Amino acid sequence: MSGDFMKESASRCSECDRTVYPPRAFCPYCGPAIDAVYEVELGSEGVILSYTVSQMPPDGFEPPLVLSLVETSSGASILCHGEESVIDSLEIGLSVRIHKGEDGLFHFTLK
């Protein structure tokens, strides 16, 4: 597995309690003043909300392209890449570990 399990920052709104990544200076959901948003750790674990496997990915990616929308332990949702070996195990609600690869992209592995 490339990359280390990460310590990325996200931002959480003290008004609506939603967490977003990347961190923002204001809440994109309720838009309160700048001082209502604070930094939290994104988290290195999460749950699959949705996924897709593309056999015809865009240029720069090899098929099959495995993508999953993961809700992190902090509550933020991020798009993560997966390996071909996990395709048959994918399901909504599956617990995963998240890391940032050497390519700068988020990747997930099964727990």
C-alpha positions in Angstrom: 0.0 0.0 0.0 1.4 3.4 -1.0 1.2 6.4 1.3 0.8 6.7 5.0 -2.5 6.7 6.9 -3.1 10.4 6.9 -3.7 13.3 9.2 -5.5 15.7 6.9 -7.5 18.6 8.2 -11.2 19.3 7.5 -13.4 22.2 8.7 -16.6 21.9 10.9 -19.3 24.5 11.3 -20.3 25.2 14.9 -23.7 26.3 13.7 -24.9 23.3 11.6 -22.2 20.8 12.8 -21.4 19.7 9.2 -17.8 18.8 8.2 -16.3 19.5 4.8 -13.0 18.8 3.0 -11.0 20.6 1.9 -11.1 23.0 4.9 -13.0 26.3 4.2 -13.1 29.7 5.9 -16.9 29.6 6.0 -19.6 26.9 5.9 -20.8 26.1 2.4 -24.1 24.8 3.8 -25.3 27.6 6.1 -22.7 30.3 5.5 -22.2 31.7 9.0 -19.4 34.1 9.9 -15.8 33.0 9.5 -15.4 32.5 13.3 -18.1 29.8 13.3 -15.8 27.3 11.4 -13.1 25.4 13.1 -10.5 22.8 12.1 -10.9 19.1 12.8 -8.9 16.0 11.7 -10.4 14.4 8.6 -9.9 10.8 10.0 -8.3 7.7 8.4 -11.4 5.5 8.6 -14.8 5.8 7.0 -17.8 4.1 5.5 -18.7 3.7 1.8 -21.7 5.8 0.8 -21.6 5.0 -2.9 -19.2 3.5 -5.4 -18.7 2.9 -9.1 -16.4 0.8 -11.3 -15.6 2.3 -14.7 -14.3 0.1 -17.5 -13.9 3.1 -19.7 -12.2 5.7 -17.5 -11.0 9.1 -18.6 -7.5 9.7 -20.0 -4.8 9.2 -17.4 -6.5 6.3 -15.6 -6.3 2.6 -16.3 -9.4 0.4 -16.3 -11.0 -0.7 -14.1 -11.2 2.6 -12.3 -12.7 1.9 -8.8 -14.1 5.0 -7.1 -15.9 5.3 -3.8 -17.6 8.2 -2.0 -16.5 7.7 1.6 -17.9 9.4 4.7 -14.9 9.8 7.0 -15.1 9.4 10.8 -15.2 13.2 11.1 -18.3 13.3 8.9 -16.8 14.8 5.7 -17.4 13.0 2.4 -14.4 12.4 0.1 -13.9 10.6 -3.2 -11.4 7.7 -2.9 -9.7 5.4 -5.4 -9.7 1.6 -4.8 -7.8 -1.3 -6.2 -9.2 -3.8 -8.7 -8.9 -6.6 -6.0 -11.7 -5.0 -3.9 -14.4 -4.9 -6.7 -16.2 -8.1 -5.6 -16.3 -7.0 -1.9 -17.7 -3.5 -2.5 -20.9 -2.6 -0.9 -22.6 0.5 0.6 -22.0 0.7 4.3 -18.6 -1.2 4.2 -16.0 0.1 6.6 -12.7 1.2 5.0 -9.3 2.8 5.9 -8.3 5.9 4.0 -4.9 7.1 3.0 -3.4 9.7 0.7 -1.2 8.0 -1.9 2.1 9.2 -3.4 0.0 10.4 -6.3 -1.7 12.9 -4.0 -5.1 11.2 -4.3 -7.2 9.5 -1.6 -7.2 5.7 -1.6 -9.2 3.3 0.4 -8.5 -0.3 1.6 -10.9 -2.7 3.2 -10.7 -3.0 7.0 
